[in-house]
Amino acid sequence: MPQLKVKELRNLTADELKEKLGALKKELFSLRVQAKLGKLEKHTSIKITKKHVARVNTLLREKESS
């Protein structure tokens, strides 16, 4: 997954952010399965994806509070 830019994410609506969050969670699950099976080449991709999930969650909370 390419690097997610916060400026780009801030322009998305809450529904689009929820869709993005769902896609990221599916990707994270897939990466974890690959890691368990020993087929994951870049183990840092799990860490990066978790950070993307946190970023999107933070922006969703900001939109809900405002």
N, C-alpha and C positions, 0 to 999 in steps of 0.2 A: 504494500500500500504506500502510495506517495505521501510525503509530508503534508499534513493538514495545516493550512494557514488560518490563524485566528481571525484575521480580517475577512477572509472569505466565509468562514463559519458564522461570523456575526451578521452577515447579510442574509442568511437563511432564516426561514420562518421556523416556528416551534415544531410544526409537523415535519418539515424537511429534516430538522435536527433529530427528531425521533426516528425517522427512517434511516438516517445515517448511523445513529446509535445501534439500531437493530442490525444493520449490515456489519458494523464493527464487532458486535458481540458474536455474530455468526462466524466471522473471520477468526476471532480469538479462539472460539471453540475448535475450529478446524486446525488452527496452529497448535493447540494443546494436544489434539489427537495425533497430529503428525509427530510431535515431539515424543509422545509416549511410544509411538511405533518406530521411532528412530529414523524417520524420513525427513525431518526438518533440517534444512541446511543452515539457515541463519537463526540461531536461538534468540538473537536480539530483536527479531521481529515480534516476538511475544511481548517484550517490554515496551516496544514502540507502540504496538496496538493498544496495550493497556493505558498508555499515556493519552492516546487519541480518544479512548473511551472517557477518560477522566476530563479531558478538555471539553468534549461535547456535553457531558453531564453538567459541568460548570456553567456552560453557556445556557443550557436549558434552565437551570436554577435562576440565572440572572434574568432570563426572559419571563419566568413565572413570577418573580418578585417585583418586576417593574410593570 
